[in-house]
């Protein structure tokens, strides 16, 4: 049995997450032909939806668990955990994107500042398009509030 301080991992959710990732990859992978098979392989949007649902469930659980225990939600800790989990990898990939754009001497069609402040999803860029989903997540965190249940202490 798991220790009370350990997080309980649900293997089924990891399987669903892997399935969602595979659906998105298969949908974006170039296909040589057309027809029924290609239409069957273009269901990546369901992977995106599934990933958002899983993220909402898992992240929501982090917020509601203390409330169920009669405690308040410490938003400062929650935001710090989320930012440390998502932003370092995002900024590394963004740095690689900008370096490649400079090396290939391609002008990015979207102003770089939009990528830095998570505003590129207001007009989906023609390059680095997957970043729109992280924008939605970061904008949600910016707008999120549990009013009387939250504390910044």
N, CA, C and O atoms as a GROMACS GRO file, in nm:
protein
  612
    1UNK      N    1   0.083  -0.119   0.000
    1UNK     CA    2   0.000   0.000   0.000
    1UNK      C    3   0.087   0.125   0.000
    1UNK      O    4   0.196   0.125   0.059
    2UNK      N    5   0.041   0.228  -0.065
    2UNK     CA    6   0.120   0.351  -0.078
    2UNK      C    7   0.125   0.428   0.052
    2UNK      O    8   0.030   0.427   0.130
    3UNK      N    9   0.235   0.493   0.074
    3UNK     CA   10   0.253   0.580   0.188
    3UNK      C   11   0.156   0.698   0.176
    3UNK      O   12   0.125   0.741   0.064
    4UNK      N   13   0.107   0.749   0.287
    4UNK     CA   14   0.011   0.859   0.284
    4UNK      C   15   0.068   0.982   0.214
    4UNK      O   16  -0.007   1.057   0.151
    5UNK      N   17   0.199   1.006   0.225
    5UNK     CA   18   0.262   1.122   0.163
    5UNK      C   19   0.294   1.102   0.016
    5UNK      O   20   0.323   1.199  -0.055
    6UNK      N   21   0.288   0.977  -0.032
    6UNK     CA   22   0.315   0.952  -0.173
    6UNK      C   23   0.191   0.987  -0.254
    6UNK      O   24   0.078   0.976  -0.206
    7UNK      N   25   0.214   1.029  -0.377
    7UNK     CA   26   0.100   1.055  -0.464
    7UNK      C   27   0.052   0.922  -0.520
    7UNK      O   28   0.133   0.835  -0.554
    8UNK      N   29  -0.078   0.907  -0.529
    8UNK     CA   30  -0.136   0.785  -0.585
    8UNK      C   31  -0.141   0.800  -0.736
    8UNK      O   32  -0.210   0.888  -0.788
    9UNK      N   33  -0.067   0.716  -0.804
    9UNK     CA   34  -0.063   0.720  -0.949
    9UNK      C   35  -0.163   0.620  -1.003
    9UNK      O   36  -0.171   0.507  -0.956
   10UNK      N   37  -0.239   0.663  -1.102
   10UNK     CA   38  -0.337   0.575  -1.165
   10UNK      C   39  -0.283   0.536  -1.302
   10UNK      O   40  -0.282   0.618  -1.394
   11UNK      N   41  -0.239   0.410  -1.318
   11UNK     CA   42  -0.180   0.368  -1.445
   11UNK      C   43  -0.275   0.386  -1.563
   11UNK      O   44  -0.229   0.413  -1.675
   12UNK      N   45  -0.403   0.370  -1.542
   12UNK     CA   46  -0.499   0.387  -1.651
   12UNK      C   47  -0.495   0.528  -1.710
   12UNK      O   48  -0.513   0.545  -1.831
   13UNK      N   49  -0.470   0.627  -1.626
   13UNK     CA   50  -0.460   0.764  -1.676
   13UNK      C   51  -0.334   0.784  -1.759
   13UNK      O   52  -0.334   0.859  -1.856
   14UNK      N   53  -0.226   0.717  -1.719
   14UNK     CA   54  -0.103   0.723  -1.800
   14UNK      C   55  -0.125   0.659  -1.936
   14UNK      O   56  -0.073   0.707  -2.037
   15UNK      N   57  -0.201   0.550  -1.940
   15UNK     CA   58  -0.232   0.484  -2.067
   15UNK      C   59  -0.316   0.578  -2.154
   15UNK      O   60  -0.292   0.590  -2.275
   16UNK      N   61  -0.415   0.643  -2.094
   16UNK     CA   62  -0.497   0.738  -2.171
   16UNK      C   63  -0.414   0.855  -2.221
   16UNK      O   64  -0.433   0.901  -2.334
   17UNK      N   65  -0.323   0.904  -2.140
   17UNK     CA   66  -0.235   1.014  -2.181
   17UNK      C   67  -0.148   0.972  -2.299
   17UNK      O   68  -0.132   1.047  -2.395
   18UNK      N   69  -0.092   0.850  -2.292
   18UNK     CA   70  -0.011   0.799  -2.403
   18UNK      C   71  -0.096   0.784  -2.529
   18UNK      O   72  -0.050   0.815  -2.639
   19UNK      N   73  -0.219   0.736  -2.513
   19UNK     CA   74  -0.308   0.723  -2.629
   19UNK      C   75  -0.338   0.859  -2.690
   19UNK      O   76  -0.340   0.873  -2.812
   20UNK      N   77  -0.360   0.959  -2.607
   20UNK     CA   78  -0.387   1.094  -2.657
   20UNK      C   79  -0.267   1.148  -2.736
   20UNK      O   80  -0.284   1.206  -2.842
   21UNK      N   81  -0.148   1.127  -2.684
   21UNK     CA   82  -0.027   1.174  -2.752
   21UNK      C   83  -0.013   1.103  -2.886
   21UNK      O   84   0.017   1.167  -2.987
   22UNK      N   85  -0.033   0.972  -2.888
   22UNK     CA   86  -0.023   0.897  -3.013
   22UNK      C   87  -0.126   0.943  -3.116
   22UNK      O   88  -0.095   0.952  -3.235
   23UNK      N   89  -0.248   0.973  -3.071
   23UNK     CA   90  -0.352   1.021  -3.164
   23UNK      C   91  -0.309   1.151  -3.230
   23UNK      O   92  -0.328   1.169  -3.350
   24UNK      N   93  -0.253   1.241  -3.153
   24UNK     CA   94  -0.209   1.370  -3.208
   24UNK      C   95  -0.092   1.350  -3.304
   24UNK      O   96  -0.089   1.410  -3.411
   25UNK      N   97   0.004   1.267  -3.266
   25UNK     CA   98   0.120   1.243  -3.353
   25UNK      C   99   0.077   1.180  -3.484
   25UNK      O  100   0.120   1.223  -3.591
   26UNK      N  101  -0.007   1.078  -3.478
   26UNK     CA  102  -0.053   1.011  -3.600
   26UNK      C  103  -0.128   1.108  -3.690
   26UNK      O  104  -0.112   1.105  -3.812
   27UNK      N  105  -0.210   1.194  -3.631
   27UNK     CA  106  -0.287   1.289  -3.712
   27UNK      C  107  -0.196   1.390  -3.781
   27UNK      O  108  -0.227   1.436  -3.891
   28UNK      N  109  -0.083   1.426  -3.719
   28UNK     CA  110   0.007   1.524  -3.778
   28UNK      C  111   0.111   1.462  -3.870
   28UNK      O  112   0.176   1.532  -3.947
   29UNK      N  113   0.128   1.331  -3.862
   29UNK     CA  114   0.229   1.265  -3.944
   29UNK      C  115   0.186   1.266  -4.090
   29UNK      O  116   0.070   1.236  -4.119
   30UNK      N  117   0.276   1.301  -4.182
   30UNK     CA  118   0.238   1.304  -4.324
   30UNK      C  119   0.196   1.166  -4.375
   30UNK      O  120   0.259   1.065  -4.345
   31UNK      N  121   0.089   1.165  -4.450
   31UNK     CA  122   0.038   1.039  -4.504
   31UNK      C  123   0.052   1.039  -4.656
   31UNK      O  124   0.030   1.141  -4.722
   32UNK      N  125   0.089   0.924  -4.710
   32UNK     CA  126   0.121   0.914  -4.852
   32UNK      C  127  -0.002   0.908  -4.942
   32UNK      O  128   0.006   0.943  -5.060
   33UNK      N  129  -0.113   0.864  -4.890
   33UNK     CA  130  -0.229   0.846  -4.976
   33UNK      C  131  -0.351   0.916  -4.919
   33UNK      O  132  -0.345   0.983  -4.815
   34UNK      N  133  -0.461   0.899  -4.988
   34UNK     CA  134  -0.588   0.954  -4.940
   34UNK      C  135  -0.685   0.838  -4.926
   34UNK      O  136  -0.650   0.723  -4.953
   35UNK      N  137  -0.802   0.867  -4.884
   35UNK     CA  138  -0.902   0.762  -4.875
   35UNK      C  139  -0.944   0.734  -4.732
   35UNK      O  140  -0.920   0.813  -4.641
   36UNK      N  141  -1.006   0.617  -4.715
   36UNK     CA  142  -1.064   0.580  -4.587
   36UNK      C  143  -0.958   0.568  -4.477
   36UNK      O  144  -0.979   0.615  -4.365
   37UNK      N  145  -0.845   0.507  -4.509
   37UNK     CA  146  -0.741   0.488  -4.407
   37UNK      C  147  -0.689   0.621  -4.354
   37UNK      O  148  -0.669   0.636  -4.234
   38UNK      N  149  -0.668   0.716  -4.443
   38UNK     CA  150  -0.621   0.848  -4.400
   38UNK      C  151  -0.726   0.915  -4.312
   38UNK      O  152  -0.692   0.977  -4.212
   39UNK      N  153  -0.850   0.902  -4.349
   39UNK     CA  154  -0.958   0.962  -4.268
   39UNK      C  155  -0.963   0.897  -4.129
   39UNK      O  156  -0.990   0.965  -4.030
   40UNK      N  157  -0.937   0.767  -4.123
   40UNK     CA  158  -0.935   0.699  -3.993
   40UNK      C  159  -0.818   0.745  -3.906
   40UNK      O  160  -0.829   0.749  -3.784
   41UNK      N  161  -0.707   0.779  -3.970
   41UNK     CA  162  -0.588   0.821  -3.895
   41UNK      C  163  -0.592   0.968  -3.855
   41UNK      O  164  -0.508   1.012  -3.777
   42UNK      N  165  -0.685   1.045  -3.907
   42UNK     CA  166  -0.693   1.188  -3.876
   42UNK      C  167  -0.792   1.217  -3.764
   42UNK      O  168  -0.885   1.296  -3.780
   43UNK      N  169  -0.772   1.153  -3.652
   43UNK     CA  170  -0.857   1.177  -3.537
   43UNK      C  171  -0.778   1.240  -3.423
   43UNK      O  172  -0.813   1.224  -3.306
   44UNK      N  173  -0.672   1.311  -3.458
   44UNK     CA  174  -0.586   1.373  -3.358
   44UNK      C  175  -0.657   1.474  -3.271
   44UNK      O  176  -0.617   1.495  -3.156
   45UNK      N  177  -0.762   1.536  -3.323
   45UNK     CA  178  -0.836   1.633  -3.242
   45UNK      C  179  -0.894   1.566  -3.117
   45UNK      O  180  -0.907   1.630  -3.013
   46UNK      N  181  -0.929   1.436  -3.127
   46UNK     CA  182  -0.980   1.367  -3.009
   46UNK      C  183  -0.869   1.349  -2.906
   46UNK      O  184  -0.895   1.348  -2.786
   47UNK      N  185  -0.745   1.334  -2.954
   47UNK     CA  186  -0.633   1.326  -2.861
   47UNK      C  187  -0.613   1.456  -2.786
   47UNK      O  188  -0.584   1.456  -2.666
   48UNK      N  189  -0.629   1.568  -2.856
   48UNK     CA  190  -0.618   1.699  -2.791
   48UNK      C  191  -0.728   1.714  -2.686
   48UNK      O  192  -0.703   1.756  -2.573
   49UNK      N  193  -0.850   1.680  -2.725
   49UNK     CA  194  -0.961   1.688  -2.629
   49UNK      C  195  -0.938   1.598  -2.509
   49UNK      O  196  -0.960   1.638  -2.394
   50UNK      N  197  -0.894   1.475  -2.534
   50UNK     CA  198  -0.867   1.381  -2.426
   50UNK      C  199  -0.758   1.434  -2.334
   50UNK      O  200  -0.769   1.423  -2.212
   51UNK      N  201  -0.654   1.491  -2.391
   51UNK     CA  202  -0.545   1.545  -2.310
   51UNK      C  203  -0.594   1.660  -2.222
   51UNK      O  204  -0.554   1.670  -2.106
   52UNK      N  205  -0.679   1.747  -2.277
   52UNK     CA  206  -0.734   1.858  -2.197
   52UNK      C  207  -0.822   1.805  -2.084
   52UNK      O  208  -0.816   1.856  -1.972
   53UNK      N  209  -0.902   1.704  -2.112
   53UNK     CA  210  -0.988   1.647  -2.007
   53UNK      C  211  -0.902   1.584  -1.897
   53UNK      O  212  -0.927   1.606  -1.778
   54UNK      N  213  -0.801   1.507  -1.936
   54UNK     CA  214  -0.712   1.447  -1.836
   54UNK      C  215  -0.640   1.553  -1.754
   54UNK      O  216  -0.628   1.540  -1.632
   55UNK      N  217  -0.590   1.656  -1.821
   55UNK     CA  218  -0.521   1.764  -1.749
   55UNK      C  219  -0.616   1.832  -1.650
   55UNK      O  220  -0.579   1.859  -1.536
   56UNK      N  221  -0.737   1.859  -1.695
   56UNK     CA  222  -0.835   1.921  -1.606
   56UNK      C  223  -0.864   1.834  -1.484
   56UNK      O  224  -0.875   1.885  -1.373
   57UNK      N  225  -0.876   1.704  -1.506
   57UNK     CA  226  -0.902   1.612  -1.396
   57UNK      C  227  -0.786   1.609  -1.297
   57UNK      O  228  -0.805   1.620  -1.176
   58UNK      N  229  -0.664   1.594  -1.351
   58UNK     CA  230  -0.547   1.582  -1.264
   58UNK      C  231  -0.514   1.713  -1.193
   58UNK      O  232  -0.485   1.713  -1.073
   59UNK      N  233  -0.519   1.823  -1.265
   59UNK     CA  234  -0.489   1.953  -1.204
   59UNK      C  235  -0.601   1.994  -1.108
   59UNK      O  236  -0.576   2.049  -1.001
   60UNK      N  237  -0.725   1.968  -1.149
   60UNK     CA  238  -0.838   1.997  -1.061
   60UNK      C  239  -0.829   1.919  -0.931
   60UNK      O  240  -0.863   1.971  -0.825
   61UNK      N  241  -0.781   1.795  -0.940
   61UNK     CA  242  -0.764   1.714  -0.820
   61UNK      C  243  -0.665   1.777  -0.723
   61UNK      O  244  -0.682   1.767  -0.602
   62UNK      N  245  -0.560   1.840  -0.777
   62UNK     CA  246  -0.463   1.908  -0.691
   62UNK      C  247  -0.527   2.024  -0.615
   62UNK      O  248  -0.488   2.056  -0.503
   63UNK      N  249  -0.625   2.086  -0.678
   63UNK     CA  250  -0.690   2.201  -0.614
   63UNK      C  251  -0.799   2.159  -0.517
   63UNK      O  252  -0.814   2.218  -0.410
   64UNK      N  253  -0.875   2.057  -0.554
   64UNK     CA  254  -0.991   2.020  -0.473
   64UNK      C  255  -0.957   1.927  -0.357
   64UNK      O  256  -1.034   1.919  -0.262
   65UNK      N  257  -0.845   1.858  -0.363
   65UNK     CA  258  -0.806   1.766  -0.256
   65UNK      C  259  -0.796   1.836  -0.121
   65UNK      O  260  -0.850   1.787  -0.022
   66UNK      N  261  -0.726   1.951  -0.113
   66UNK     CA  262  -0.722   2.021   0.017
   66UNK      C  263  -0.860   2.068   0.063
   66UNK      O  264  -0.889   2.069   0.182
   67UNK      N  265  -0.944   2.107  -0.032
   67UNK     CA  266  -1.079   2.151   0.006
   67UNK      C  267  -1.158   2.036   0.066
   67UNK      O  268  -1.233   2.055   0.162
   68UNK      N  269  -1.144   1.917   0.009
   68UNK     CA  270  -1.214   1.800   0.060
   68UNK      C  271  -1.165   1.764   0.200
   68UNK      O  272  -1.240   1.707   0.280
   69UNK      N  273  -1.040   1.798   0.231
   69UNK     CA  274  -0.984   1.772   0.363
   69UNK      C  275  -1.014   1.885   0.461
   69UNK      O  276  -0.968   1.883   0.575
   70UNK      N  277  -1.091   1.984   0.416
   70UNK     CA  278  -1.127   2.096   0.503
   70UNK      C  279  -1.021   2.202   0.512
   70UNK      O  280  -1.026   2.287   0.601
   71UNK      N  281  -0.925   2.201   0.422
   71UNK     CA  282  -0.818   2.300   0.421
   71UNK      C  283  -0.840   2.399   0.308
   71UNK      O  284  -0.924   2.377   0.220
   72UNK      N  285  -0.766   2.507   0.311
   72UNK     CA  286  -0.771   2.604   0.202
   72UNK      C  287  -0.671   2.567   0.093
   72UNK      O  288  -0.579   2.488   0.116
   73UNK      N  289  -0.690   2.625  -0.023
   73UNK     CA  290  -0.598   2.603  -0.134
   73UNK      C  291  -0.492   2.712  -0.131
   73UNK      O  292  -0.524   2.831  -0.127
   74UNK      N  293  -0.367   2.671  -0.132
   74UNK     CA  294  -0.258   2.768  -0.135
   74UNK      C  295  -0.220   2.793  -0.280
   74UNK      O  296  -0.144   2.717  -0.340
   75UNK      N  297  -0.276   2.899  -0.337
   75UNK     CA  298  -0.253   2.926  -0.478
   75UNK      C  299  -0.106   2.954  -0.509
   75UNK      O  300  -0.059   2.920  -0.618
   76UNK      N  301  -0.035   3.014  -0.416
   76UNK     CA  302   0.106   3.043  -0.440
   76UNK      C  303   0.182   2.913  -0.467
   76UNK      O  304   0.260   2.907  -0.562
   77UNK      N  305   0.160   2.811  -0.386
   77UNK     CA  306   0.225   2.682  -0.407
   77UNK      C  307   0.177   2.616  -0.535
   77UNK      O  308   0.256   2.559  -0.610
   78UNK      N  309   0.047   2.623  -0.560
   78UNK     CA  310  -0.009   2.563  -0.681
   78UNK      C  311   0.052   2.625  -0.807
   78UNK      O  312   0.098   2.554  -0.896
   79UNK      N  313   0.052   2.758  -0.812
   79UNK     CA  314   0.108   2.826  -0.929
   79UNK      C  315   0.257   2.797  -0.945
   79UNK      O  316   0.304   2.777  -1.056
   80UNK      N  317   0.330   2.795  -0.836
   80UNK     CA  318   0.473   2.767  -0.843
   80UNK      C  319   0.498   2.628  -0.901
   80UNK      O  320   0.584   2.610  -0.987
   81UNK      N  321   0.422   2.528  -0.852
   81UNK     CA  322   0.436   2.392  -0.906
   81UNK      C  323   0.404   2.386  -1.054
   81UNK      O  324   0.476   2.322  -1.131
   82UNK      N  325   0.296   2.452  -1.096
   82UNK     CA  326   0.255   2.448  -1.237
   82UNK      C  327   0.358   2.520  -1.324
   82UNK      O  328   0.394   2.470  -1.431
   83UNK      N  329   0.406   2.635  -1.279
   83UNK     CA  330   0.502   2.710  -1.360
   83UNK      C  331   0.635   2.636  -1.373
   83UNK      O  332   0.695   2.635  -1.480
   84UNK      N  333   0.679   2.575  -1.265
   84UNK     CA  334   0.805   2.500  -1.271
   84UNK      C  335   0.791   2.373  -1.356
   84UNK      O  336   0.891   2.321  -1.407
   85UNK      N  337   0.671   2.323  -1.370
   85UNK     CA  338   0.650   2.202  -1.450
   85UNK      C  339   0.641   2.235  -1.599
   85UNK      O  340   0.688   2.157  -1.682
   86UNK      N  341   0.581   2.347  -1.635
   86UNK     CA  342   0.555   2.375  -1.776
   86UNK      C  343   0.652   2.475  -1.840
   86UNK      O  344   0.694   2.455  -1.953
   87UNK      N  345   0.686   2.579  -1.770
   87UNK     CA  346   0.762   2.687  -1.833
   87UNK      C  347   0.906   2.655  -1.872
   87UNK      O  348   0.948   2.697  -1.980
   88UNK      N  349   0.983   2.583  -1.791
   88UNK     CA  350   1.121   2.556  -1.835
   88UNK      C  351   1.127   2.484  -1.970
   88UNK      O  352   1.203   2.526  -2.058
   89UNK      N  353   1.051   2.380  -1.988
   89UNK     CA  354   1.053   2.308  -2.116
   89UNK      C  355   1.002   2.396  -2.230
   89UNK      O  356   1.056   2.394  -2.340
   90UNK      N  357   0.899   2.474  -2.203
   90UNK     CA  358   0.844   2.562  -2.306
   90UNK      C  359   0.949   2.663  -2.352
   90UNK      O  360   0.968   2.684  -2.472
   91UNK      N  361   1.018   2.726  -2.258
   91UNK     CA  362   1.116   2.827  -2.295
   91UNK      C  363   1.239   2.766  -2.362
   91UNK      O  364   1.302   2.832  -2.446
   92UNK      N  365   1.274   2.643  -2.328
   92UNK     CA  366   1.384   2.575  -2.399
   92UNK      C  367   1.344   2.551  -2.544
   92UNK      O  368   1.420   2.582  -2.636
   93UNK      N  369   1.223   2.497  -2.565
   93UNK     CA  370   1.176   2.473  -2.702
   93UNK      C  371   1.163   2.606  -2.777
   93UNK      O  372   1.197   2.614  -2.895
   94UNK      N  373   1.115   2.708  -2.710
   94UNK     CA  374   1.102   2.839  -2.772
   94UNK      C  375   1.240   2.894  -2.812
   94UNK      O  376   1.255   2.952  -2.919
   95UNK      N  377   1.339   2.874  -2.725
   95UNK     CA  378   1.475   2.917  -2.758
   95UNK      C  379   1.528   2.845  -2.880
   95UNK      O  380   1.589   2.907  -2.968
   96UNK      N  381   1.506   2.714  -2.888
   96UNK     CA  382   1.548   2.637  -3.006
   96UNK      C  383   1.477   2.690  -3.130
   96UNK      O  384   1.539   2.703  -3.236
   97UNK      N  385   1.350   2.719  -3.118
   97UNK     CA  386   1.272   2.773  -3.230
   97UNK      C  387   1.332   2.905  -3.280
   97UNK      O  388   1.350   2.923  -3.400
   98UNK      N  389   1.365   2.995  -3.188
   98UNK     CA  390   1.421   3.124  -3.227
   98UNK      C  391   1.561   3.109  -3.286
   98UNK      O  392   1.596   3.177  -3.382
   99UNK      N  393   1.642   3.018  -3.229
   99UNK     CA  394   1.776   2.994  -3.282
   99UNK      C  395   1.766   2.939  -3.423
   99UNK      O  396   1.838   2.984  -3.513
  100UNK      N  397   1.680   2.841  -3.444
  100UNK     CA  398   1.664   2.784  -3.580
  100UNK      C  399   1.614   2.888  -3.679
  100UNK      O  400   1.657   2.891  -3.794
  101UNK      N  401   1.524   2.973  -3.633
  101UNK     CA  402   1.475   3.080  -3.721
  101UNK      C  403   1.588   3.175  -3.758
  101UNK      O  404   1.596   3.220  -3.873
  102UNK      N  405   1.676   3.206  -3.662
  102UNK     CA  406   1.788   3.296  -3.690
  102UNK      C  407   1.891   3.229  -3.781
  102UNK      O  408   1.944   3.293  -3.872
  103UNK      N  409   1.920   3.101  -3.757
  103UNK     CA  410   2.020   3.029  -3.837
  103UNK      C  411   1.973   3.013  -3.981
  103UNK      O  412   2.051   3.029  -4.074
  104UNK      N  413   1.846   2.982  -3.998
  104UNK     CA  414   1.793   2.964  -4.134
  104UNK      C  415   1.753   3.097  -4.196
  104UNK      O  416   1.709   3.101  -4.311
  105UNK      N  417   1.767   3.204  -4.121
  105UNK     CA  418   1.734   3.339  -4.166
  105UNK      C  419   1.588   3.350  -4.212
  105UNK      O  420   1.557   3.415  -4.312
  106UNK      N  421   1.501   3.284  -4.137
  106UNK     CA  422   1.358   3.291  -4.164
  106UNK      C  423   1.297   3.386  -4.062
  106UNK      O  424   1.320   3.373  -3.941
  107UNK      N  425   1.222   3.480  -4.109
  107UNK     CA  426   1.156   3.575  -4.020
  107UNK      C  427   1.030   3.509  -3.964
  107UNK      O  428   0.945   3.461  -4.039
  108UNK      N  429   1.020   3.507  -3.834
  108UNK     CA  430   0.901   3.448  -3.771
  108UNK      C  431   0.780   3.534  -3.804
  108UNK      O  432   0.783   3.656  -3.784
  109UNK      N  433   0.672   3.474  -3.856
  109UNK     CA  434   0.554   3.551  -3.892
  109UNK      C  435   0.479   3.609  -3.773
  109UNK      O  436   0.405   3.706  -3.787
  110UNK      N  437   0.499   3.550  -3.656
  110UNK     CA  438   0.436   3.601  -3.535
  110UNK      C  439   0.542   3.674  -3.454
  110UNK      O  440   0.652   3.622  -3.438
  111UNK      N  441   0.511   3.792  -3.404
  111UNK     CA  442   0.610   3.864  -3.324
  111UNK      C  443   0.656   3.781  -3.204
  111UNK      O  444   0.573   3.722  -3.135
  112UNK      N  445   0.786   3.775  -3.180
  112UNK     CA  446   0.839   3.692  -3.070
  112UNK      C  447   0.780   3.725  -2.933
  112UNK      O  448   0.766   3.635  -2.851
  113UNK      N  449   0.746   3.849  -2.906
  113UNK     CA  450   0.694   3.884  -2.775
  113UNK      C  451   0.565   3.809  -2.745
  113UNK      O  452   0.536   3.780  -2.629
  114UNK      N  453   0.486   3.776  -2.848
  114UNK     CA  454   0.362   3.702  -2.825
  114UNK      C  455   0.389   3.564  -2.768
  114UNK      O  456   0.314   3.516  -2.684
  115UNK      N  457   0.499   3.500  -2.814
  115UNK     CA  458   0.535   3.369  -2.760
  115UNK      C  459   0.580   3.380  -2.615
  115UNK      O  460   0.554   3.291  -2.535
  116UNK      N  461   0.647   3.488  -2.581
  116UNK     CA  462   0.701   3.505  -2.446
  116UNK      C  463   0.592   3.531  -2.343
  116UNK      O  464   0.608   3.496  -2.226
  117UNK      N  465   0.482   3.593  -2.385
  117UNK     CA  466   0.375   3.627  -2.290
  117UNK      C  467   0.247   3.545  -2.314
  117UNK      O  468   0.141   3.578  -2.261
  118UNK      N  469   0.257   3.440  -2.394
  118UNK     CA  470   0.146   3.349  -2.419
  118UNK      C  471   0.026   3.419  -2.481
  118UNK      O  472  -0.087   3.402  -2.436
  119UNK      N  473   0.052   3.496  -2.585
  119UNK     CA  474  -0.056   3.566  -2.656
  119UNK      C  475  -0.068   3.522  -2.801
  119UNK      O  476  -0.150   3.577  -2.874
  120UNK      N  477   0.012   3.424  -2.844
  120UNK     CA  478   0.009   3.386  -2.985
  120UNK      C  479  -0.118   3.312  -3.023
  120UNK      O  480  -0.146   3.297  -3.142
  121UNK      N  481  -0.196   3.265  -2.927
  121UNK     CA  482  -0.317   3.192  -2.962
  121UNK      C  483  -0.432   3.285  -3.003
  121UNK      O  484  -0.536   3.237  -3.048
  122UNK      N  485  -0.415   3.414  -2.988
  122UNK     CA  486  -0.520   3.505  -3.034
  122UNK      C  487  -0.525   3.513  -3.186
  122UNK      O  488  -0.626   3.551  -3.245
  123UNK      N  489  -0.416   3.476  -3.246
  123UNK     CA  490  -0.411   3.452  -3.391
  123UNK      C  491  -0.308   3.342  -3.409
  123UNK      O  492  -0.188   3.366  -3.403
  124UNK      N  493  -0.357   3.220  -3.431
  124UNK     CA  494  -0.270   3.103  -3.435
  124UNK      C  495  -0.155   3.127  -3.532
  124UNK      O  496  -0.178   3.157  -3.649
  125UNK      N  497  -0.031   3.113  -3.483
  125UNK     CA  498   0.084   3.138  -3.570
  125UNK      C  499   0.100   3.027  -3.674
  125UNK      O  500   0.054   2.915  -3.653
  126UNK      N  501   0.163   3.059  -3.784
  126UNK     CA  502   0.185   2.959  -3.888
  126UNK      C  503   0.303   2.869  -3.854
  126UNK      O  504   0.322   2.765  -3.917
  127UNK      N  505   0.382   2.907  -3.756
  127UNK     CA  506   0.492   2.824  -3.708
  127UNK      C  507   0.478   2.804  -3.558
  127UNK      O  508   0.420   2.888  -3.488
  128UNK      N  509   0.530   2.694  -3.510
  128UNK     CA  510   0.522   2.659  -3.368
  128UNK      C  511   0.376   2.660  -3.320
  128UNK      O  512   0.344   2.709  -3.212
  129UNK      N  513   0.289   2.606  -3.405
  129UNK     CA  514   0.145   2.609  -3.377
  129UNK      C  515   0.103   2.533  -3.252
  129UNK      O  516   0.005   2.573  -3.189
  130UNK      N  517   0.171   2.425  -3.210
  130UNK     CA  518   0.125   2.355  -3.090
  130UNK      C  519   0.127   2.441  -2.965
  130UNK      O  520   0.065   2.405  -2.864
  131UNK      N  521   0.197   2.552  -2.968
  131UNK     CA  522   0.207   2.635  -2.848
  131UNK      C  523   0.075   2.698  -2.807
  131UNK      O  524   0.063   2.748  -2.696
  132UNK      N  525  -0.026   2.696  -2.895
  132UNK     CA  526  -0.155   2.754  -2.859
  132UNK      C  527  -0.215   2.686  -2.736
  132UNK      O  528  -0.280   2.752  -2.654
  133UNK      N  529  -0.193   2.555  -2.722
  133UNK     CA  530  -0.256   2.484  -2.610
  133UNK      C  531  -0.196   2.527  -2.476
  133UNK      O  532  -0.267   2.534  -2.376
  134UNK      N  533  -0.067   2.554  -2.474
  134UNK     CA  534  -0.005   2.602  -2.350
  134UNK      C  535  -0.054   2.744  -2.319
  134UNK      O  536  -0.069   2.781  -2.202
  135UNK      N  537  -0.079   2.822  -2.423
  135UNK     CA  538  -0.136   2.956  -2.402
  135UNK      C  539  -0.270   2.946  -2.329
  135UNK      O  540  -0.295   3.021  -2.234
  136UNK      N  541  -0.354   2.856  -2.374
  136UNK     CA  542  -0.485   2.838  -2.312
  136UNK      C  543  -0.468   2.802  -2.165
  136UNK      O  544  -0.538   2.854  -2.078
  137UNK      N  545  -0.374   2.712  -2.137
  137UNK     CA  546  -0.350   2.670  -1.998
  137UNK      C  547  -0.301   2.788  -1.914
  137UNK      O  548  -0.353   2.811  -1.805
  138UNK      N  549  -0.203   2.862  -1.964
  138UNK     CA  550  -0.149   2.974  -1.887
  138UNK      C  551  -0.252   3.084  -1.868
  138UNK      O  552  -0.257   3.147  -1.762
  139UNK      N  553  -0.336   3.109  -1.968
  139UNK     CA  554  -0.440   3.210  -1.955
  139UNK      C  555  -0.546   3.165  -1.854
  139UNK      O  556  -0.603   3.247  -1.782
  140UNK      N  557  -0.573   3.034  -1.850
  140UNK     CA  558  -0.666   2.982  -1.750
  140UNK      C  559  -0.611   3.008  -1.610
  140UNK      O  560  -0.684   3.054  -1.522
  141UNK      N  561  -0.482   2.978  -1.590
  141UNK     CA  562  -0.422   3.000  -1.458
  141UNK      C  563  -0.427   3.147  -1.419
  141UNK      O  564  -0.445   3.180  -1.302
  142UNK      N  565  -0.411   3.234  -1.515
  142UNK     CA  566  -0.416   3.377  -1.489
  142UNK      C  567  -0.556   3.420  -1.443
  142UNK      O  568  -0.570   3.504  -1.355
  143UNK      N  569  -0.657   3.359  -1.504
  143UNK     CA  570  -0.795   3.397  -1.473
  143UNK      C  571  -0.854   3.318  -1.355
  143UNK      O  572  -0.955   3.359  -1.297
  144UNK      N  573  -0.792   3.206  -1.322
  144UNK     CA  574  -0.848   3.115  -1.222
  144UNK      C  575  -0.848   3.176  -1.082
  144UNK      O  576  -0.756   3.246  -1.041
  145UNK      N  577  -0.956   3.146  -1.014
  145UNK     CA  578  -0.966   3.190  -0.875
  145UNK      C  579  -1.075   3.111  -0.806
  145UNK      O  580  -1.182   3.090  -0.863
  146UNK      N  581  -1.052   3.067  -0.686
  146UNK     CA  582  -1.154   2.997  -0.610
  146UNK      C  583  -1.213   3.088  -0.501
  146UNK      O  584  -1.267   3.040  -0.402
  147UNK      N  585  -1.202   3.216  -0.521
  147UNK     CA  586  -1.251   3.321  -0.429
  147UNK      C  587  -1.221   3.290  -0.283
  147UNK      O  588  -1.105   3.290  -0.244
  148UNK      N  589  -1.321   3.264  -0.204
  148UNK     CA  590  -1.302   3.251  -0.059
  148UNK      C  591  -1.225   3.126  -0.017
  148UNK      O  592  -1.182   3.116   0.097
  149UNK      N  593  -1.208   3.032  -0.110
  149UNK     CA  594  -1.139   2.908  -0.076
  149UNK      C  595  -0.988   2.917  -0.093
  149UNK      O  596  -0.916   2.825  -0.054
  150UNK      N  597  -0.940   3.025  -0.151
  150UNK     CA  598  -0.798   3.035  -0.184
  150UNK      C  599  -0.726   3.132  -0.093
  150UNK      O  600  -0.783   3.227  -0.040
  151UNK      N  601  -0.598   3.104  -0.077
  151UNK     CA  602  -0.512   3.190   0.002
  151UNK      C  603  -0.377   3.198  -0.068
  151UNK      O  604  -0.330   3.099  -0.123
  152UNK      N  605  -0.315   3.315  -0.068
  152UNK     CA  606  -0.185   3.331  -0.130
  152UNK      C  607  -0.072   3.318  -0.026
  152UNK      O  608   0.043   3.349  -0.057
  153UNK      N  609  -0.104   3.275   0.092
  153UNK     CA  610  -0.003   3.262   0.200
  153UNK      C  611   0.088   3.145   0.172
  153UNK      O  612   0.179   3.117   0.250
   0.00000   0.00000   0.00000
